[in-house]
Every structure is written in C-alpha cells, then in structure tokens.
Amino acid sequence: MANSKRKDTLVLAFLVLIVAIAGFAGDAVAATKAEIDAGVRDALKQFHKEVGVAKELSGKAKGMLVFPSVIKAGIGIGGEYGEGALRIGGKTSGYYSTAAASVGFQLGAQSKTVIILFMTGSALSDFQKSKGWEAGVSGSVALATIGAGGTIETKTLNQPIIGFVFSNKGLMYNLTLEGSKITRIKK
C-alpha cells in the first residue's frame, strides 16, 4: 500500500513537472469552480453536437463525469492531467482530477476532452464511494466508438460505464482510459 502511494506521488509530481514544462500550467492546474463549470458546459455542447445519441444517453445516465481539458505531455516518459466535474441531475455534485503516466515513444503535448457516463446507480455509487477510482481497475469503462452512420455499438450502449474521448478534431478512436486515476478535489 505504501509503495502504491509513493508511486502515485511520484507520478503526480512528474506529471506536474511535465505540464509546467509544456507551458500549460496556468490552464491545467488549479482551475476555479467557475472555469471548470464553463469548460464542462462547452464540453457537453460538443458532445451533444458530435454524438447522435448523446442527449438520450445523458438523460439516462445516473451521473456524468466531464473533464473539459486533459493535457497530455511527454518526452519519452509522459503524463496527463485534467480537472472536471461530476454532474448529477444536471447539477455539479463535486470536482475531480484525472492523472495518468505513460512510457514509450512520445514527444509533444495535446489536449483532449473526456466524458464518462455512469449508466447505473451502482456504478455511480461505487465511483462516489472510492477514494481514488482507477479506470480499468475500480470500474471497467466501455470506450465508445462510432460505427457506420454515426451510431454507437449496441453492446457499448448497454454497459454500466461508457467513456467518450474528443480532441479538437472530433471523437478519438483506439484510445484507452485504463490507468487513469480519478480523485475528488476540494474547490
């Protein structure tokens, strides 16, 4: 357990360093509630515009976790960080951060938007009770991909947790959220 906490601390420290080096520190770290809420509203507008069933899914979801801007940066070793909000019944229920580290060939920085829909009450409850929820470990996230005609696979739509990842170029494919650690933050 102590080793895991040390690893998380090192990853977070490295992540903050990478974000600062990339020049995004002012945008990605320590956003205010108002900044996060404005970003969440914009991200949801994009979601509803790009995904045909977004409004229907949003209406059925028990909760939506929205990270308007997750910054990923790296030179060989990389990290990503973003802040967002959990919305329940159209209102913000709490603020969260997401962080992850990666190793492999990478150079540069990019921003993406992540939206996670909790489609069942138990999936939402498990997330809310966690002290540090990790995608793929604490809960399996079915990452949505768009098929022919702009539809999402029925198998994905029936999952308890559905994830969407966007870039400035639209919905992103062949990504994973596994390993992303999501933690409640005080604002």
Buried (B, 14 or more C-beta within 10 A) or exposed (E): EEEEEEEBEEBBEBBBEBBBEBEBBEBBBEBEEEBBBEBBEBBBEBBBEBBBBBEEBBEEBBBBBBBBBBBBBBEEEBBBBBBBBBBBEEEBBBBBBBBBBEEEEBEEBBBBBBBBBBBBEEBBEBBBEBEBBBBEEBBBBBBBBBEEEEEBEEEBBEBBBBBBBBEEEEBBEEBEBEBBBBBBBEB
